[in-house]
C-alpha cells in the first residue's frame, strides 16, 4: 500500500493516492485539498523508505523517510525538494487496511510562491 501511495503521487493521481485513507481521519479534508492542488499544478516524483514499523494484527504504525521532488508545470525551472519523516497509522477495518492517521499533513501541501 505504501508503494502505491508513492506511485500515485508520481503519476499525478490524487484519487488513487487518497483511496486507502479513512475519510473520517482527522485532517482528511485538508489532505484531499492539498494533494489535489499539489498535483494539479506540479509534476511530483515521490519515493519512500520504511524506517520503522510496529503494531499487531489490528493496527500498524510505520515511520517513513519520504522524498518529494516537485516541479511546477508552468515553470519547469522552478522545483522544490522535500524530505520528511512521515508517520502513517493503519487500522484493519473489516478485511481491509485503512490509513487512519498521517503526520505531518503539511508535507503534501503545494509549495508557496516566493
CORVENFEN-V251370 format. One record per residue. N is the residue number from 1. RES is the residue in three letters. OMEGA is omega in whole degrees, 0 to 359 (NA if undefined). Layout:
((N:RES:OMEGA) (N:RES:OMEGA))
//
This chain:
((1:UNK:182) (2:UNK:178) (3:UNK:175) (4:UNK:178) (5:UNK:180) (6:UNK:180) (7:UNK:180) (8:UNK:177) (9:UNK:181) (10:UNK:179) (11:UNK:181) (12:UNK:186) (13:UNK:181) (14:UNK:182) (15:UNK:179) (16:UNK:178) (17:UNK:186) (18:UNK:186) (19:UNK:183) (20:UNK:182) (21:UNK:170) (22:UNK:184) (23:UNK:176) (24:UNK:180) (25:UNK:175) (26:UNK:178) (27:UNK:182) (28:UNK:182) (29:UNK:178) (30:UNK:179) (31:UNK:180) (32:UNK:179) (33:UNK:184) (34:UNK:180) (35:UNK:178) (36:UNK:179) (37:UNK:179) (38:UNK:185) (39:UNK:178) (40:UNK:186) (41:UNK:188) (42:UNK:167) (43:UNK:186) (44:UNK:168) (45:UNK:187) (46:UNK:174) (47:UNK:181) (48:UNK:173) (49:UNK:179) (50:UNK:180) (51:UNK:181) (52:UNK:174) (53:UNK:179) (54:UNK:178) (55:UNK:182) (56:UNK:184) (57:UNK:180) (58:UNK:181) (59:UNK:178) (60:UNK:172) (61:UNK:182) (62:UNK:174) (63:UNK:185) (64:UNK:162) (65:UNK:185) (66:UNK:179) (67:UNK:174) (68:UNK:167) (69:UNK:186) (70:UNK:180) (71:UNK:179) (72:UNK:180) (73:UNK:183) (74:UNK:180) (75:UNK:187) (76:UNK:176) (77:UNK:181) (78:UNK:179) (79:UNK:181) (80:UNK:176) (81:UNK:177) (82:UNK:173) (83:UNK:186) (84:UNK:170) (85:UNK:184) (86:UNK:179) (87:UNK:181) (88:UNK:177) (89:UNK:179) (90:UNK:172) (91:UNK:177) (92:UNK:179) (93:UNK:188) (94:UNK:180) (95:UNK:187) (96:UNK:172) (97:UNK:178) (98:UNK:174) (99:UNK:183) (100:UNK:179) (101:UNK:177) (102:UNK:181) (103:UNK:357) (104:UNK:179) (105:UNK:183) (106:UNK:178) (107:UNK:184) (108:UNK:178) (109:UNK:177) (110:UNK:178) (111:UNK:177) (112:UNK:180) (113:UNK:175) (114:UNK:NA))
//
